[in-house]
Amino acid sequence: MVLPVKVSIDNDTHLAHTVDITPRGAQLGALRTQLQPGAIIHLQRGSKKAKFRIAWIRQLAPNEIRAGVECLHDVDNFWGVNLSDREGEPKKVMQAFLSLLSDGSKTGRLRR
C-alpha cells in the first residue's frame, strides 16, 4: 500500500512513500539519502510519529534507495489504515480458488 511519509534522519527531513506496510513495519521507497542497516529514523504519517530501525536497504538507482523498516515501539494504528481485513486475504483467495476447482471437477468442466 502506497502512503506518503516524512522521514527524519538526524536533523534532515525527507519525503518518501511506503511500498508495503504491516502493523509493525514497512518497505519504504523514493529514499534519496544514504542509510545504513541498524540506523534509527523517525517516520511521520499525518500527526503520528514513531521511531523505526532500518532492517535492510537496496540501491535501486544511483539516487534511489528502498529500505525495510521496523517500528521500535507500539503506536496505535500508525499508518491510519485498517490492516486486520487484509491479514486473512490470501487465505480467502486460496479458499475461493479451491472452491472453484472443486465445483469445476463436480460438473465435469475441469480438465486434467
Protein Blocks (a to p, Z undefined) as FASTA:
>chain_A
ZZdddddehjbccddddfbdcfkbccdehiabdcdehiacdddehjbccddddfbdcdfb
fkbccdddddfbdcehklopafklmmmmmmmmmmmmmmmmmmmmmnopacZZ
